[in-house]
């Protein structure tokens, strides 16, 4: 009877080590990845990928390009979006470092003069003391995939804020 209980406990422990996070499968975008073909599109580089065409090449007027550059460099919403991207990148770095243990190394040294009347030998002496400590401060073993899932979540939030920044820039340029 006791062997069955131990076996059931071990099986429950083994199967509980699986991650519960679903596997993310990126959906296909509903837009084409390249420019349409034809005579009209030859000026902007037909056949190249849509992401490869820079807005400076797309807008042909030099004066308008200069106005758009000034707008991008002085827009507060775009600056806030860029700061949000930096914040999300830092948060991702913090979450990624949670997978690894935290080590601590501490060194200490001291020297003191001991007068003759206070020393064990009855003579003046210099006492030296040194110590080095090394240890693991904290580490959570990621058996159930919680920390890995948090890292993936932070990465996806970072990518989303970067795309939000790009969306703000495109919206600003189009208006």
Secondary structure, 3 states (H helix, E strand, C coil): CHHHHHHHHHHHHHHCCCCCCCCCCCCCCCCCCECCCCCHHHHHCCCCEHHHCCHHHHCCCHHHHHHHHHHHHHCHHHHHHHHHHHHHHHHHHHHHHCCCCEEEEEEEEEEEEECCCCCCCCCCEEEEEEEEEEEEEECCCCCCCHHHHHHHHHHHHHHHHHHHHHHHHHHHHHC
